[in-house]
Amino acid sequence: MELHPKKRIEIIIERVVARRLTDVLDRTGVLGYTVFPAQGGRGQDGVWDRNGLVSAAGHMVAIVCIIDASRLDETLGQIYEVVERQIGIVAVSDVEVIRSEHF
C-alpha cells in the first residue's frame, strides 16, 4: 500500500473562536477538519478542567486537519491571524495518509 506524506495541524483554542478558525480553514481550501471538545488539561497556568467553569466562555476545543505540505505556510499564516491573541496552541506534525486525494 502506498503512503503519501502530508502535514497535520492541531489547534487547541477557546470554543468562542472556533467558528472564526473553521471559516479560515474553509477559505484557505482545507478539504476537511474535525472539531473535538477539550475536557481539560495542563498548561502554562496550571491544570484546568471544563467541569469547573461557570460558563461556556472558557471551554476549549481541538481542531485537527491534514493538508498537503505545499499549502502549509499559507494556511498557518491565516490561522495565526486568528490565534495570535487567543489562549491556545498550534502544532504541526508530519503524517502519512493512504488516500492522498482527500487532502
PAMAR-367188 format. One record per residue: residue number from 0; residue in one letter; x, y, z of N, C-alpha, C, O in turn. Coordinates in steps of 0.001 Angstrom, whole numbers, plus 500000, padded with zeros to 6 digits. Layout:
<pts>
pt n:NUM | res:a | nxx:X | nyy:Y | nzz:Z | caxx:X | cayy:Y | cazz:Z | cxx:X | cyy:Y | czz:Z | oxx:X | oyy:Y | ozz:Z
...
</pts>
This chain:
<pts>
pt n:0 | res:m | nxx:500843 | nyy:498830 | nzz:500000 | caxx:500000 | cayy:500000 | cazz:500000 | cxx:500894 | cyy:501242 | czz:500000 | oxx:501855 | oyy:501332 | ozz:500764
pt n:1 | res:e | nxx:500562 | nyy:502184 | nzz:499137 | caxx:501343 | cayy:503411 | cazz:499042 | cxx:500872 | cyy:504436 | czz:500069 | oxx:499673 | oyy:504646 | ozz:500252
pt n:2 | res:l | nxx:501837 | nyy:505070 | nzz:500736 | caxx:501547 | cayy:506130 | cazz:501696 | cxx:502000 | cyy:507464 | czz:501126 | oxx:502976 | oyy:507528 | ozz:500380
pt n:3 | res:h | nxx:501279 | nyy:508544 | nzz:501483 | caxx:501556 | cayy:509870 | cazz:500960 | cxx:501833 | cyy:510828 | czz:502117 | oxx:501029 | oyy:510914 | ozz:503045
pt n:4 | res:p | nxx:502960 | nyy:511550 | nzz:502081 | caxx:503285 | cayy:512477 | cazz:503173 | cxx:502381 | cyy:513708 | czz:503148 | oxx:502116 | oyy:514272 | ozz:502087
pt n:5 | res:k | nxx:501919 | nyy:514112 | nzz:504312 | caxx:501075 | cayy:515300 | cazz:504490 | cxx:501475 | cyy:515973 | czz:505796 | oxx:502369 | oyy:515502 | ozz:506500
pt n:6 | res:k | nxx:500811 | nyy:517072 | nzz:506111 | caxx:501026 | cayy:517798 | cazz:507359 | cxx:499732 | cyy:517784 | czz:508164 | oxx:498647 | oyy:518003 | ozz:507625
pt n:7 | res:r | nxx:499862 | nyy:517528 | nzz:509436 | caxx:498716 | cayy:517548 | cazz:510355 | cxx:498826 | cyy:518807 | czz:511207 | oxx:499862 | oyy:519060 | ozz:511823
pt n:8 | res:i | nxx:497765 | nyy:519586 | nzz:511239 | caxx:497717 | cayy:520791 | cazz:512060 | cxx:496715 | cyy:520541 | czz:513180 | oxx:495564 | oyy:520180 | ozz:512933
pt n:9 | res:e | nxx:497168 | nyy:520738 | nzz:514412 | caxx:496305 | cayy:520615 | cazz:515578 | cxx:496261 | cyy:521965 | czz:516276 | oxx:497301 | oyy:522555 | ozz:516569
pt n:10 | res:i | nxx:495069 | nyy:522444 | nzz:516538 | caxx:494883 | cayy:523739 | cazz:517172 | cxx:493992 | cyy:523531 | czz:518390 | oxx:492901 | oyy:522970 | ozz:518282
pt n:11 | res:i | nxx:494453 | nyy:523980 | nzz:519535 | caxx:493620 | cayy:523975 | cazz:520736 | cxx:493331 | cyy:525433 | czz:521049 | oxx:494248 | oyy:526227 | ozz:521258
pt n:12 | res:i | nxx:492056 | nyy:525776 | nzz:521078 | caxx:491644 | cayy:527175 | cazz:521152 | cxx:490333 | cyy:527282 | czz:521927 | oxx:489616 | oyy:526296 | ozz:522094
pt n:13 | res:e | nxx:490035 | nyy:528476 | nzz:522390 | caxx:488759 | cayy:528703 | cazz:523070 | cxx:487604 | cyy:528481 | czz:522091 | oxx:487672 | oyy:528873 | ozz:520926
pt n:14 | res:r | nxx:486562 | nyy:527855 | nzz:522581 | caxx:485425 | cayy:527498 | cazz:521728 | cxx:484796 | cyy:528712 | czz:521049 | oxx:484308 | oyy:528600 | ozz:519924
pt n:15 | res:v | nxx:484800 | nyy:529860 | nzz:521705 | caxx:484168 | cayy:531041 | cazz:521110 | cxx:484876 | cyy:531503 | czz:519838 | oxx:484303 | oyy:532262 | ozz:519056
pt n:16 | res:v | nxx:486109 | nyy:531056 | nzz:519622 | caxx:486878 | cayy:531452 | cazz:518438 | cxx:486846 | cyy:530359 | czz:517365 | oxx:487294 | oyy:530582 | ozz:516240
pt n:17 | res:a | nxx:486328 | nyy:529198 | nzz:517704 | caxx:486389 | cayy:528044 | cazz:516798 | cxx:485734 | cyy:528332 | czz:515449 | oxx:486270 | oyy:527930 | ozz:514417
pt n:18 | res:r | nxx:484609 | nyy:529007 | nzz:515429 | caxx:483916 | cayy:529281 | cazz:514161 | cxx:484776 | cyy:530169 | czz:513249 | oxx:484857 | oyy:529928 | ozz:512044
pt n:19 | res:r | nxx:485418 | nyy:531197 | nzz:513828 | caxx:486306 | cayy:532045 | cazz:513027 | cxx:487432 | cyy:531212 | czz:512427 | oxx:487827 | oyy:531420 | ozz:511280
pt n:20 | res:l | nxx:487944 | nyy:530271 | nzz:513210 | caxx:489043 | cayy:529444 | cazz:512727 | cxx:488587 | cyy:528473 | czz:511641 | oxx:489293 | oyy:528290 | ozz:510649
pt n:21 | res:t | nxx:487432 | nyy:527853 | nzz:511808 | caxx:486954 | cayy:526940 | cazz:510763 | cxx:486587 | cyy:527712 | czz:509495 | oxx:486723 | oyy:527180 | ozz:508393
pt n:22 | res:d | nxx:486123 | nyy:528959 | nzz:509633 | caxx:485884 | cayy:529797 | cazz:508453 | cxx:487185 | cyy:530037 | czz:507694 | oxx:487198 | oyy:530013 | ozz:506463
pt n:23 | res:v | nxx:488281 | nyy:530268 | nzz:508421 | caxx:489596 | cayy:530440 | cazz:507797 | cxx:489994 | cyy:529167 | czz:507067 | oxx:490483 | oyy:529230 | ozz:505939
pt n:24 | res:l | nxx:489794 | nyy:528020 | nzz:507690 | caxx:490147 | cayy:526755 | cazz:507037 | cxx:489331 | cyy:526566 | czz:505759 | oxx:489859 | oyy:526108 | ozz:504746
pt n:25 | res:d | nxx:488066 | nyy:526912 | nzz:505806 | caxx:487219 | cayy:526823 | cazz:504609 | cxx:487738 | cyy:527748 | czz:503504 | oxx:487845 | oyy:527339 | ozz:502347
pt n:26 | res:r | nxx:488059 | nyy:528991 | nzz:503863 | caxx:488530 | cayy:529968 | cazz:502867 | cxx:489882 | cyy:529587 | czz:502262 | oxx:490143 | oyy:529891 | ozz:501098
pt n:27 | res:t | nxx:490733 | nyy:528935 | nzz:503030 | caxx:492053 | cayy:528573 | cazz:502508 | cxx:492036 | cyy:527249 | czz:501751 | oxx:493073 | oyy:526786 | ozz:501278
pt n:28 | res:g | nxx:490859 | nyy:526645 | nzz:501640 | caxx:490736 | cayy:525440 | cazz:500828 | cxx:491035 | cyy:524140 | czz:501546 | oxx:491241 | oyy:523116 | ozz:500894
pt n:29 | res:v | nxx:491064 | nyy:524150 | nzz:502865 | caxx:491238 | cayy:522904 | cazz:503604 | cxx:490004 | cyy:522042 | czz:503339 | oxx:488873 | oyy:522486 | ozz:503536
pt n:30 | res:l | nxx:490232 | nyy:520822 | nzz:502897 | caxx:489115 | cayy:519984 | cazz:502460 | cxx:488353 | cyy:519325 | czz:503603 | oxx:487223 | oyy:518874 | ozz:503414
pt n:31 | res:g | nxx:488954 | nyy:519265 | nzz:504777 | caxx:488266 | cayy:518654 | cazz:505905 | cxx:488983 | cyy:518957 | czz:507208 | oxx:490190 | oyy:519199 | ozz:507236
pt n:32 | res:y | nxx:488221 | nyy:518937 | nzz:508271 | caxx:488772 | cayy:519119 | cazz:509614 | cxx:487787 | cyy:518516 | czz:510599 | oxx:486630 | oyy:518263 | ozz:510263
pt n:33 | res:t | nxx:488252 | nyy:518292 | nzz:511803 | caxx:487414 | cayy:517759 | cazz:512866 | cxx:487582 | cyy:518639 | czz:514087 | oxx:488693 | oyy:519063 | ozz:514408
pt n:34 | res:v | nxx:486472 | nyy:518917 | nzz:514773 | caxx:486486 | cayy:519717 | cazz:515994 | cxx:486089 | cyy:518798 | czz:517158 | oxx:485036 | oyy:518161 | ozz:517136
pt n:35 | res:f | nxx:486960 | nyy:518747 | nzz:518172 | caxx:486723 | cayy:517924 | cazz:519359 | cxx:486584 | cyy:518831 | czz:520588 | oxx:487276 | oyy:519845 | ozz:520677
pt n:36 | res:p | nxx:485710 | nyy:518489 | nzz:521532 | caxx:485709 | cayy:519238 | cazz:522794 | cxx:486952 | cyy:518857 | czz:523605 | oxx:487308 | oyy:517682 | ozz:523684
pt n:37 | res:a | nxx:487594 | nyy:519833 | nzz:524192 | caxx:488727 | cayy:519574 | cazz:525085 | cxx:488176 | cyy:519559 | czz:526510 | oxx:487588 | oyy:520543 | ozz:526959
pt n:38 | res:q | nxx:488360 | nyy:518473 | nzz:527203 | caxx:487770 | cayy:518289 | cazz:528528 | cxx:488590 | cyy:518908 | czz:529652 | oxx:488046 | oyy:519303 | ozz:530683
pt n:39 | res:g | nxx:489881 | nyy:518987 | nzz:529451 | caxx:490756 | cayy:519522 | cazz:530489 | cxx:492195 | cyy:519281 | czz:530108 | oxx:492486 | oyy:518673 | ozz:529078
pt n:40 | res:g | nxx:493087 | nyy:519757 | nzz:530941 | caxx:494495 | cayy:519554 | cazz:530670 | cxx:495379 | cyy:520365 | czz:531595 | oxx:494944 | oyy:520816 | ozz:532655
pt n:41 | res:r | nxx:496599 | nyy:520542 | nzz:531193 | caxx:497556 | cayy:521328 | cazz:531941 | cxx:498264 | cyy:522237 | czz:530967 | oxx:498650 | oyy:521812 | ozz:529878
pt n:42 | res:g | nxx:498438 | nyy:523493 | nzz:531355 | caxx:499124 | cayy:524471 | cazz:530523 | cxx:500033 | cyy:525337 | czz:531357 | oxx:500353 | oyy:524989 | ozz:532493
pt n:43 | res:q | nxx:500457 | nyy:526467 | nzz:530809 | caxx:501348 | cayy:527387 | cazz:531500 | cxx:500795 | cyy:527832 | czz:532844 | oxx:501546 | oyy:528018 | ozz:533802
pt n:44 | res:d | nxx:499491 | nyy:528000 | nzz:532910 | caxx:498868 | cayy:528486 | cazz:534141 | cxx:498400 | cyy:527364 | czz:535056 | oxx:497707 | oyy:527625 | ozz:536040
pt n:45 | res:g | nxx:498758 | nyy:526138 | nzz:534759 | caxx:498392 | cayy:525010 | cazz:535611 | cxx:497291 | cyy:524157 | czz:535024 | oxx:497005 | oyy:524213 | ozz:533828
pt n:46 | res:v | nxx:496682 | nyy:523370 | nzz:535883 | caxx:495644 | cayy:522421 | cazz:535485 | cxx:494326 | cyy:523158 | czz:535280 | oxx:493988 | oyy:524067 | ozz:536038
pt n:47 | res:w | nxx:493590 | nyy:522761 | nzz:534252 | caxx:492255 | cayy:523304 | cazz:534026 | cxx:491306 | cyy:522155 | czz:533706 | oxx:491719 | oyy:521107 | ozz:533211
pt n:48 | res:d | nxx:490038 | nyy:522374 | nzz:533996 | caxx:489009 | cayy:521368 | cazz:533776 | cxx:487727 | cyy:522091 | czz:533400 | oxx:487298 | oyy:522993 | ozz:534119
pt n:49 | res:r | nxx:487117 | nyy:521722 | nzz:532305 | caxx:485922 | cayy:522436 | cazz:531853 | cxx:484746 | cyy:522256 | czz:532806 | oxx:483826 | oyy:523074 | ozz:532802
pt n:50 | res:n | nxx:484756 | nyy:521213 | nzz:533616 | caxx:483656 | cayy:520984 | cazz:534554 | cxx:483566 | cyy:522070 | czz:535619 | oxx:482484 | oyy:522317 | ozz:536151
pt n:51 | res:g | nxx:484660 | nyy:522714 | nzz:535936 | caxx:484650 | cayy:523748 | cazz:536963 | cxx:484301 | cyy:525128 | czz:536450 | oxx:484256 | oyy:526079 | ozz:537230
pt n:52 | res:l | nxx:484054 | nyy:525261 | nzz:535159 | caxx:483767 | cayy:526576 | cazz:534579 | cxx:482293 | cyy:526925 | czz:534719 | oxx:481422 | oyy:526085 | ozz:534494
pt n:53 | res:v | nxx:482024 | nyy:528162 | nzz:535089 | caxx:480654 | cayy:528611 | cazz:535288 | cxx:479927 | cyy:528802 | czz:533964 | oxx:478733 | oyy:528519 | ozz:533867
pt n:54 | res:s | nxx:480638 | nyy:529284 | nzz:532936 | caxx:480012 | cayy:529499 | cazz:531635 | cxx:480819 | cyy:528778 | czz:530563 | oxx:481888 | oyy:528232 | ozz:530837
pt n:55 | res:a | nxx:480301 | nyy:528781 | nzz:529351 | caxx:480987 | cayy:528134 | cazz:528233 | cxx:482111 | cyy:528998 | czz:527679 | oxx:482839 | oyy:528565 | ozz:526786
pt n:56 | res:a | nxx:482263 | nyy:530222 | nzz:528200 | caxx:483261 | cayy:531146 | cazz:527656 | cxx:484676 | cyy:530587 | czz:527714 | oxx:485481 | oyy:530877 | ozz:526829
pt n:57 | res:g | nxx:484996 | nyy:529807 | nzz:528714 | caxx:486348 | cayy:529274 | cazz:528849 | cxx:486532 | cyy:527884 | czz:528278 | oxx:487619 | oyy:527317 | ozz:528388
pt n:58 | res:h | nxx:485505 | nyy:527323 | nzz:527674 | caxx:485631 | cayy:525977 | cazz:527105 | cxx:486616 | cyy:525990 | czz:525932 | oxx:486680 | oyy:526952 | ozz:525167
pt n:59 | res:m | nxx:487360 | nyy:524930 | nzz:525814 | caxx:488363 | cayy:524795 | cazz:524758 | cxx:487934 | cyy:523688 | czz:523797 | oxx:487215 | oyy:522762 | ozz:524172
pt n:60 | res:v | nxx:488390 | nyy:523805 | nzz:522556 | caxx:488190 | cayy:522764 | cazz:521552 | cxx:489516 | cyy:522476 | czz:520870 | oxx:490426 | oyy:523305 | ozz:520870
pt n:61 | res:a | nxx:489607 | nyy:521295 | nzz:520294 | caxx:490749 | cayy:520929 | cazz:519469 | cxx:490257 | cyy:520791 | czz:518037 | oxx:489276 | oyy:520097 | ozz:517771
pt n:62 | res:i | nxx:490946 | nyy:521458 | nzz:517117 | caxx:490607 | cayy:521378 | cazz:515701 | cxx:491786 | cyy:520722 | czz:514997 | oxx:492927 | oyy:521162 | ozz:515139
pt n:63 | res:v | nxx:491506 | nyy:519672 | nzz:514240 | caxx:492552 | cayy:518901 | cazz:513572 | cxx:492264 | cyy:518863 | czz:512084 | oxx:491137 | oyy:518599 | ozz:511666
pt n:64 | res:c | nxx:493298 | nyy:519131 | nzz:511280 | caxx:493159 | cayy:518985 | cazz:509827 | cxx:494462 | cyy:518442 | czz:509261 | oxx:495520 | oyy:518558 | ozz:509880
pt n:65 | res:i | nxx:494371 | nyy:517856 | nzz:508094 | caxx:495532 | cayy:517331 | cazz:507379 | cxx:495549 | cyy:517985 | czz:506010 | oxx:494541 | oyy:518009 | ozz:505305
pt n:66 | res:i | nxx:496716 | nyy:518519 | nzz:505644 | caxx:496833 | cayy:519231 | cazz:504370 | cxx:498110 | cyy:518817 | czz:503649 | oxx:498988 | oyy:518170 | ozz:504220
pt n:67 | res:d | nxx:498188 | nyy:519207 | nzz:502390 | caxx:499398 | cayy:519000 | cazz:501615 | cxx:500466 | cyy:519992 | czz:502083 | oxx:500154 | oyy:521145 | ozz:502382
pt n:68 | res:a | nxx:501699 | nyy:519554 | nzz:502146 | caxx:502798 | cayy:520400 | cazz:502636 | cxx:502951 | cyy:521682 | czz:501831 | oxx:503397 | oyy:522694 | ozz:502371
pt n:69 | res:s | nxx:502595 | nyy:521663 | nzz:500568 | caxx:502739 | cayy:522851 | cazz:499725 | cxx:501810 | cyy:523991 | czz:500163 | oxx:502023 | oyy:525140 | ozz:499776
pt n:70 | res:r | nxx:500793 | nyy:523687 | nzz:500957 | caxx:499829 | cayy:524687 | cazz:501399 | cxx:500029 | cyy:525095 | czz:502849 | oxx:499257 | oyy:525888 | ozz:503388
pt n:71 | res:l | nxx:501074 | nyy:524548 | nzz:503489 | caxx:501253 | cayy:524755 | cazz:504918 | cxx:501487 | cyy:526216 | czz:505288 | oxx:500807 | oyy:526735 | ozz:506174
pt n:72 | res:d | nxx:502421 | nyy:526886 | nzz:504640 | caxx:502755 | cayy:528265 | cazz:505014 | cxx:501558 | cyy:529196 | czz:504897 | oxx:501294 | oyy:529984 | ozz:505805
pt n:73 | res:e | nxx:500838 | nyy:529112 | nzz:503800 | caxx:499664 | cayy:529970 | cazz:503610 | cxx:498608 | cyy:529693 | czz:504669 | oxx:498040 | oyy:530622 | ozz:505245
pt n:74 | res:t | nxx:498347 | nyy:528420 | nzz:504925 | caxx:497327 | cayy:528049 | cazz:505899 | cxx:497716 | cyy:528490 | czz:507303 | oxx:496886 | oyy:529030 | ozz:508033
pt n:75 | res:l | nxx:498971 | nyy:528265 | nzz:507689 | caxx:499420 | cayy:528679 | cazz:509022 | cxx:499367 | cyy:530192 | czz:509191 | oxx:499039 | oyy:530685 | ozz:510270
pt n:76 | res:g | nxx:499684 | nyy:530924 | nzz:508142 | caxx:499601 | cayy:532378 | cazz:508216 | cxx:498196 | cyy:532845 | czz:508521 | oxx:498002 | oyy:533750 | ozz:509333
pt n:77 | res:q | nxx:497217 | nyy:532238 | nzz:507879 | caxx:495815 | cayy:532594 | cazz:508117 | cxx:495360 | cyy:532162 | czz:509513 | oxx:494615 | oyy:532879 | ozz:510182
pt n:78 | res:i | nxx:495817 | nyy:530984 | nzz:509944 | caxx:495482 | cayy:530511 | cazz:511290 | cxx:496061 | cyy:531462 | czz:512334 | oxx:495390 | oyy:531813 | ozz:513304
pt n:79 | res:y | nxx:497304 | nyy:531875 | nzz:512130 | caxx:497964 | cayy:532754 | cazz:513092 | cxx:497204 | cyy:534067 | czz:513287 | oxx:497149 | oyy:534592 | ozz:514399
pt n:80 | res:e | nxx:496631 | nyy:534588 | nzz:512229 | caxx:495866 | cayy:535833 | cazz:512345 | cxx:494689 | cyy:535687 | czz:513309 | oxx:494276 | oyy:536665 | ozz:513931
pt n:81 | res:v | nxx:494152 | nyy:534487 | nzz:513438 | caxx:493039 | cayy:534247 | cazz:514363 | cxx:493555 | cyy:533963 | czz:515776 | oxx:492996 | oyy:534469 | ozz:516749
pt n:82 | res:v | nxx:494611 | nyy:533163 | nzz:515897 | caxx:495016 | cayy:532677 | cazz:517225 | cxx:496052 | cyy:533538 | czz:517933 | oxx:496321 | oyy:533302 | ozz:519111
pt n:83 | res:e | nxx:496643 | nyy:534522 | nzz:517270 | caxx:497767 | cayy:535238 | cazz:517872 | cxx:497430 | cyy:535903 | czz:519200 | oxx:498313 | oyy:536036 | ozz:520048
pt n:84 | res:r | nxx:496206 | nyy:536321 | nzz:519410 | caxx:495825 | cayy:536984 | cazz:520660 | cxx:494883 | cyy:536130 | czz:521501 | oxx:494186 | oyy:536658 | ozz:522367
pt n:85 | res:q | nxx:494850 | nyy:534841 | nzz:521266 | caxx:493930 | cayy:533946 | cazz:521966 | cxx:494707 | cyy:532977 | czz:522850 | oxx:495907 | oyy:532768 | ozz:522669
pt n:86 | res:i | nxx:494003 | nyy:532400 | nzz:523798 | caxx:494562 | cayy:531302 | cazz:524577 | cxx:494550 | cyy:530070 | czz:523680 | oxx:493544 | oyy:529792 | ozz:523028
pt n:87 | res:g | nxx:495648 | nyy:529333 | nzz:523639 | caxx:495672 | cayy:528103 | cazz:522864 | cxx:497029 | cyy:527830 | czz:522261 | oxx:497981 | oyy:528586 | ozz:522455
pt n:88 | res:i | nxx:497101 | nyy:526738 | nzz:521527 | caxx:498353 | cayy:526330 | cazz:520890 | cxx:498072 | cyy:525826 | czz:519475 | oxx:496956 | oyy:525427 | ozz:519140
pt n:89 | res:v | nxx:499121 | nyy:525861 | nzz:518662 | caxx:499064 | cayy:525300 | cazz:517308 | cxx:500280 | cyy:524390 | czz:517162 | oxx:501400 | oyy:524796 | ozz:517472
pt n:90 | res:a | nxx:500065 | nyy:523173 | nzz:516696 | caxx:501156 | cayy:522223 | cazz:516480 | cxx:501043 | cyy:521651 | czz:515071 | oxx:499945 | oyy:521428 | ozz:514561
pt n:91 | res:v | nxx:502189 | nyy:521421 | nzz:514459 | caxx:502242 | cayy:520842 | cazz:513119 | cxx:503118 | cyy:519595 | czz:513191 | oxx:504184 | oyy:519609 | ozz:513807
pt n:92 | res:s | nxx:502661 | nyy:518523 | nzz:512560 | caxx:503444 | cayy:517296 | cazz:512534 | cxx:503355 | cyy:516633 | czz:511164 | oxx:502435 | oyy:516890 | ozz:510388
pt n:93 | res:d | nxx:504316 | nyy:515790 | nzz:510892 | caxx:504330 | cayy:515019 | cazz:509652 | cxx:503466 | cyy:513774 | czz:509836 | oxx:503552 | oyy:513094 | ozz:510859
pt n:94 | res:v | nxx:502639 | nyy:513483 | nzz:508842 | caxx:501823 | cayy:512268 | cazz:508841 | cxx:501873 | cyy:511650 | czz:507452 | oxx:502298 | oyy:512286 | ozz:506488
pt n:95 | res:e | nxx:501436 | nyy:510407 | nzz:507368 | caxx:501283 | cayy:509739 | cazz:506076 | cxx:499853 | cyy:509252 | czz:505966 | oxx:499286 | oyy:508743 | ozz:506933
pt n:96 | res:v | nxx:499274 | nyy:509408 | nzz:504789 | caxx:497880 | cayy:509010 | cazz:504572 | cxx:497816 | cyy:508005 | czz:503427 | oxx:498728 | oyy:507932 | ozz:502603
pt n:97 | res:i | nxx:496740 | nyy:507237 | nzz:503381 | caxx:496614 | cayy:506238 | cazz:502319 | cxx:495748 | cyy:506735 | czz:501154 | oxx:495773 | oyy:506145 | ozz:500074
pt n:98 | res:r | nxx:494981 | nyy:507815 | nzz:501365 | caxx:494150 | cayy:508345 | cazz:500283 | cxx:494501 | cyy:509823 | czz:500079 | oxx:493836 | oyy:510702 | ozz:500625
pt n:99 | res:s | nxx:495517 | nyy:510084 | nzz:499314 | caxx:496071 | cayy:511417 | cazz:499124 | cxx:495043 | cyy:512402 | czz:498576 | oxx:495093 | oyy:513586 | ozz:498911
pt n:100 | res:e | nxx:494120 | nyy:511944 | nzz:497749 | caxx:493159 | cayy:512833 | cazz:497107 | cxx:492187 | cyy:513475 | czz:498101 | oxx:491498 | oyy:514432 | ozz:497744
pt n:101 | res:h | nxx:492115 | nyy:512981 | nzz:499320 | caxx:491231 | cayy:513552 | cazz:500337 | cxx:491819 | cyy:514808 | czz:500979 | oxx:491138 | oyy:515485 | ozz:501750
pt n:102 | res:f | nxx:493069 | nyy:515122 | nzz:500668 | caxx:493754 | cayy:516237 | cazz:501329 | cxx:494339 | cyy:517195 | czz:500314 | oxx:494952 | oyy:518194 | ozz:500690
</pts>
